[in-house]
Amino acid sequence: MALLVLLSTFSFAIESHYCGDTLVDTSWIGEVESCSVDVLHKHTSEEINIRTKKCCKDEILAIDGQEDLKISLENFNFEQQLFVVSFIYSYIKLYEGTDSKSIPFKNYSPPPLIRNVQTLDQVFLI
């Protein structure tokens, strides 16, 4: 149950950086590397901005987990509330203990031992 709650609230993002149609870097945790790092030393900042706007693009795939885990009985209709209350009541009554222990063989005595069959037939469990 704890694993189900953990996986339903887990959210993450995958970042991908493309230069043209070529995938340069993909990151699950940190930031992706840019392809304009090599161009940075050769060109001025205006040329880099023009070049990165035309050929480079970043894609972010974000999967959000569940935010609200608080369940309240006010959101249920009457039939659902009746079902929950009756289920809990019957479940509690299922494990209710008895006051006295009954012994069904209390008034009966064992049958009389006429002869010891194992000793007479020489049959012993080893």
C-alpha positions as semicolon CSV with decimal commas, in nm:
position;residue;x (nm);y (nm);z (nm)
1;M;0,000;0,000;0,000
2;A;0,285;0,238;0,081
3;L;0,445;0,162;-0,256
4;L;0,120;0,249;-0,432
5;V;0,097;0,583;-0,249
6;L;0,463;0,658;-0,326
7;L;0,428;0,583;-0,698
8;S;0,103;0,780;-0,732
9;T;0,256;1,094;-0,579
10;F;0,590;1,070;-0,761
11;S;0,646;1,335;-1,029
12;F;0,942;1,388;-1,259
13;A;1,055;1,566;-1,575
14;I;1,266;1,460;-1,873
15;E;1,449;1,737;-2,055
16;S;1,581;1,692;-2,410
17;H;1,792;1,934;-2,615
18;Y;1,786;1,917;-2,996
19;C;2,014;2,094;-3,240
20;G;1,828;2,079;-3,566
21;D;1,693;1,725;-3,584
22;T;1,978;1,574;-3,379
23;L;1,933;1,488;-3,013
24;V;2,226;1,639;-2,823
25;D;2,145;1,562;-2,459
26;T;1,874;1,410;-2,241
27;S;1,851;1,461;-1,868
28;W;1,633;1,305;-1,598
29;I;1,777;1,495;-1,302
30;G;1,970;1,811;-1,391
31;E;1,983;2,053;-1,679
32;V;2,070;1,946;-2,031
33;E;2,389;2,054;-2,206
34;S;2,351;2,306;-2,483
35;C;2,499;2,257;-2,828
36;S;2,595;2,626;-2,848
37;V;2,888;2,578;-2,604
38;D;3,127;2,511;-2,894
39;V;2,997;2,810;-3,087
40;L;3,025;3,039;-2,783
41;H;3,397;3,101;-2,825
42;K;3,387;3,166;-3,200
43;H;3,093;3,407;-3,240
44;T;2,952;3,712;-3,070
45;S;2,651;3,691;-2,841
46;E;2,410;3,826;-3,108
47;E;2,511;3,558;-3,355
48;I;2,468;3,288;-3,088
49;N;2,116;3,407;-3,000
50;I;2,013;3,411;-3,366
51;R;2,168;3,072;-3,428
52;T;2,018;2,904;-3,116
53;K;1,673;3,042;-3,191
54;K;1,675;2,897;-3,541
55;C;1,827;2,552;-3,491
56;C;1,812;2,459;-3,122
57;K;1,508;2,364;-2,919
58;D;1,442;2,224;-2,573
59;E;1,164;1,977;-2,501
60;I;1,042;1,906;-2,148
61;L;0,821;1,607;-2,070
62;A;0,675;1,658;-1,722
63;I;0,468;1,395;-1,542
64;D;0,295;1,530;-1,234
65;G;0,190;1,309;-0,946
66;Q;-0,120;1,328;-0,736
67;E;-0,127;1,633;-0,512
68;D;-0,428;1,573;-0,286
69;L;-0,435;1,252;-0,083
70;K;-0,684;1,357;0,184
71;I;-1,009;1,162;0,155
72;S;-1,310;1,287;0,345
73;L;-1,656;1,139;0,398
74;E;-1,827;1,463;0,291
75;N;-1,752;1,387;-0,075
76;F;-1,941;1,054;-0,062
77;N;-2,312;1,030;-0,125
78;F;-2,544;0,863;0,126
79;E;-2,521;0,512;-0,023
80;Q;-2,142;0,520;-0,019
81;Q;-2,136;0,644;0,341
82;L;-2,379;0,369;0,440
83;F;-2,159;0,107;0,273
84;V;-1,841;0,229;0,447
85;V;-2,008;0,241;0,790
86;S;-2,167;-0,103;0,753
87;F;-1,840;-0,254;0,627
88;I;-1,645;-0,117;0,925
89;Y;-1,915;-0,229;1,171
90;S;-1,926;-0,584;1,031
91;Y;-1,545;-0,606;1,019
92;I;-1,517;-0,506;1,387
93;K;-1,786;-0,757;1,486
94;L;-1,603;-1,031;1,296
95;Y;-1,316;-1,041;1,548
96;E;-1,520;-1,002;1,865
97;G;-1,418;-1,258;2,126
98;T;-1,638;-1,498;2,321
99;D;-1,663;-1,494;2,700
100;S;-1,639;-1,866;2,772
101;K;-1,447;-2,143;2,603
102;S;-1,656;-2,447;2,519
103;I;-1,495;-2,792;2,534
104;P;-1,705;-3,028;2,319
105;F;-1,557;-3,354;2,457
106;K;-1,574;-3,258;2,826
107;N;-1,850;-3,508;2,921
108;Y;-1,706;-3,799;2,722
109;S;-1,441;-4,046;2,838
110;P;-1,196;-4,220;2,603
111;P;-1,273;-4,574;2,491
112;P;-1,132;-4,851;2,710
113;L;-0,795;-4,994;2,609
114;I;-0,850;-5,367;2,574
115;R;-0,517;-5,458;2,424
116;N;-0,216;-5,273;2,294
117;V;-0,225;-5,350;1,921
118;Q;0,118;-5,199;1,838
119;T;0,294;-5,415;2,093
120;L;0,106;-5,731;1,998
121;D;0,174;-5,687;1,625
122;Q;0,531;-5,559;1,683
123;V;0,463;-5,242;1,479
124;F;0,657;-4,935;1,594
125;L;0,710;-4,592;1,442
126;I;1,072;-4,504;1,400
